Amino acid sequence: MGSYLSLSDAAPSRLARRPLSVARAELGLGALARAHPRRLLLHREASPLSRGWWERRLLASAEFAAYDFDDALQWDHGEGSLVRWLAPKAGKARVAVSQADRVIAGNLVLADWASHFQRDVVVIPSCVAVEDYMPKVSYELRDPPRLGWIGSPHNEAYLLEIADAITEVHRRTGARLTLVGTTARTLGDLESLIDRVPWSPDSQGVALAAMDIGLMPLPATPYSLGKCGYKLLQYAAAGLPAVASPLGVNADLLDQFGMPRARTQDDWISAILALIGGSAAAREQLGRTAREITARRYAFDVWLPRWVAAVELEAVSL
């Protein structure tokens, strides 16, 4: 098992600061392909610099190769930076899906797309290690109330989708937003309401447990429909009540957890204010129910047998 650079993300700025590490990573991919592994599991992409050649070569080199993806990479055409435009995920995802012996998709939307290029497609939802998340102990509101978001630098711009709602909730309640991810200030006027926490495996558990309400806004795009709800599962694993856009897997998770869904700015304002204005007992019921459902339906251990079967080329049925 290995990763390209063992970084939290492969942003072009990070790659540019590590030219020697990038060169070693690219050489390592070549060594792996020449080794002709018996079994190979490729997650998302082999290299942020590849346009599909590494994915094709690696998957073809193995006796049995599985490709796993949990985002709508097929609709990611590289918007946002020159490097992403030169090596978009869409093309390499299609190459990987068609080249693999088996595809593991994170939801039915991704599986339906993959089935056009691959006969052997298995659906395994995104999972979390519930035991790694510190559960909330107190559901009394902090002073001021603490909204929260966790994710990658590339996705934090989604918060701008609900900037007006966050600003209005702050005006009415004084609520602030804890953002777990990067320390770079990229959200304009919202930054005056934000307290940033650098992401680490340890910090995320502590930070989530200290929040009052998690947020997961998504833009209404095809890419969002391919989302697998991982952020919402993280909130649930911490027992954190949350509000989310009902797109993709989110819609089903929100129904299971009994948590509010929001589409418009007014929806977001109403949903957040209802949770802030509700009782600690009501927030606790939401959080504990979500954590219990996540442990029972979306924990790694629950899906481990299906993962083993998918990777080991045993018979797996949808």
N, C-alpha and C positions, 0 to 999 in steps of 0.2 A: 504494500500500500504506500502511496506517495502523493504529493501534491506538487504543483508547478514551482512555487516559490515559498509555500507555507505562510503566505500573507493573508490578511483579512480580506483583501480584494486585489484585483490586477489593474488598478487605475493606471493610465499612461504615465502619470507623474511618478508613481511608485516604481514602475519599470525603468523609467529614464534615470532614476537615482541609483539603480542597481545593474549596470550593464554587464558586469562580470557574472553576477548571479543569473541573469537572464541567459547569457551564453552557456553557462553550465547546465541550466535547465533544458535548453534546446538540445545540447549534446546528450543529456540524459535520456531524452525522448528517443533519440536515435539508437542509443545503447539498448533501451527497452525493446524497441522493435526488432533489433538484430538478435535478441535473446529468444525470440519466438516463444513467449510464455504459453503455458498450457491453458490457463484461463486469464482473461483480462476483463476488468470492469472499468469503463470510462465514464466519468461523471461530467456532464455539461460540455466541456471542451478540453482538448489536450493542451492547447497553447493559445494565449490571447493574441499571438502574432500569426497564427495559422489561418489560412483561408480554406482549410479542409484537407490539406495534404497530410498533416500529422494524424488527423482522425482516421483518414483512409488507411494510411500505412500501419498504424498501431492496431486497428481493429482487424486488418487483414493478416497481421503477423501472428495472431493467437490461434490456438487450436479451437477455442471457443471464446467468443467475445460478446459481452453485454454492454449496451449503452444505456445510461440512466440520465434522465433530465426531468427537472421539476419546475421549469419556468417556460414561458412561451418564446423560447429562443428562435423558433421558426419565423417569428414576426419582429425580431430584433435586427434591423438593418443598419445599425451603427450610428444612429443619431447621437450627437453630443460631442464627438471628438474626432480628429483626423484618424487616429489609430483604430478606433472602433469602426469608422467608415471604411478603412482599408481592409480590415479583417472582421467583417460583421459575423455575428453568431448565426444568422439565418442560414447562410450557405453551408457552414460547417455542420450545423445540426442536421440538415437534410442528408449530407454526406454520411454522417455518423449513423443516422437511423437506417439508411439503406445498406450500409456496409456491415453493421453488426449482425450477429447471429440471433440476438434477442434484444428487444428494447423494453426498458422498464420506465413507464410513464407515471408521473405524479398525480394525474387526474384523468378523467374521461375526455376532456377537451384535447389534451395533449395526445392521448391514446388514439383518438379518432383521426387526428392529423397524421400521426406516425403510421397508422394502418394503411395509408395510401402508398407507402414506400417500403413497408416491412410487414411480413405475414405474422411474425411471432412478436406480439406486443402484450405485455403484462402491466396491469395497473397496481401500483403500490403507493399509497398516499404518503405525503410528508409526515414524518414522525418526530417526536422529541423525547429526550431522556428526562422524564418528569422529575426523577430523583436529583437531577443536577440543578433544579430551580428551587430557591428558597421560598417556601410558601408564605404568603402574607399572614401576619399574626393579628394585626389590628386593622379594622376597617373604619375607624374614626378618621375623619378627614384631617389632613395636615393643614397647617395655617401658614401660607395660603394653600388652597387645594392644589394638588399636584397631578397635572395631566402628564402623559408619557408616550414616548415613541422609541422604538429600537430598530436599527437597520443599517444598511450600507450607505455610504456617501452618495452613490448613484441614485438611490431611491428616496433620499430625504426630501427632495424637491416635491414629492407627493404632498407634503404638508402644506405647500402653497395652495393646493386645491381647496383647503378649508381655512385659509389664513383669516378671512373675514369672520368666520365662526369662532376661531380661537381668540381673536382680538375682542369680539363681543363678550365671550364668556369671561375673559380677563377683566373687561370693563365692569361686568356685573358682580363678579365674585373675587377678583384679585388672583385667580388661578394662574399658575405658571406652568411651563412645559419643560420636562426633563427629556433631553434627547441623548440617547445612548448610541454612539457611533463614532463620529469624528469631532475634533475640536475646531475644525475650520468653519468659519461663520459664512454661510452661503444663502441664508434665507431672508435677507433684506430686513424690512421693518419688524418681522417676527423675532429677530434676534434679541430685542429688548425684553422679550418675555421668556427667553430660553436659557436654561442652564444645561451645559453640555458635559457629558461624561464619556471619556474615551472607552471604547469597547474592549473588553477582555473576557475570557471565560468566567473569571471570578466577579468582575464588576457587573456583568449583566444580571446575575441572580440577585445581587444585593439591590441594584437599582430598580429592578422590576417590582420587588417586594415593597419598596418604599414609595411607589406611585399609588395614586388613588384611582385613576382611570386610564386605561390604555387606548390609543388611537391607531386606526389603520385605514386611512383614506386611500382610495385608488382612483385614477382617472378612468373615465368610461371609454376604454379603448380595447381592441381585440387582445392586446398584450395582457391586459388585466384579467381577461377571462381565463387565461392560462395559469394564473397564480394559484398556488397550492395552499394558501392560508397559513404559511409557517409563522408569520408574526402573530397572528391571532392564537395559534397553538402555544406560542411562547407565553403570551399573556395568560392563557388558560392554565398553563403548567405552573405559573406563579400564583394562581388563584386571584388574578387581577380582573375586575370587571372592565369591559371594553366596549367601544363603539367602533363600527367598521362599515365600509362600503360593501353592499351586498352583491359583489361581483365574483364570478368564478366560484371556487370552493368556499369562499367566505360566506355566501348565502346559506349554504347547508350548515356550516359550523355555527353561525349565529342562531339558526333555528334550534340546533341541538343544545347550545349553551343557554338559550333564552335571553340572549343579549340584544340590545337595540341595533337596528340597521339605519343608515343615514345616507341619503343621496344628495339633497340640496343643502345649502348653507343653513337654512332654517331648520332642517332635520337635524343637522349636527348640533346646532345651538340647543334645540329642545332636548335631544337625547343626553347631551353632556350635563345640562342643567338639571334634568330629571335625576340623574345619578348623583350629582352633587347635593341636590335638595332632598334626596331620599334618606332613609335611615341606614345606619351602619349595619343593622341586621339584614336589610335587603341587599346591600352591596356584598355582604359576606355570603349570603345564599347564592348569589350569582357566581361569585368567585369560586366557592367551594364546589358547586355543581360542575362548573367548567373544568376544574382540575380533576375531579373524579371521572368525568367522561373522557378527558384526554388520557388519563392513565389507563382506562379500560379499552379505548378504541384506537388511540394514536401513539402509544408508547412503542419504542423500538422493540422491546421484548415481545409485544403482541404480534408484530409483523415479521419477526426474525425467521420463523419457519418458511414463510413465503419468499423472503429474501434468499435464504439458502437454496430453496428449490429453483428460484429464477437464475441464480448464478451458477449452480451446479448442473444445469441442463436436465433437471428432472421435469416430469410432466406438470405443467401449471395451466390451470384453466381460468378464464375470466369469470 
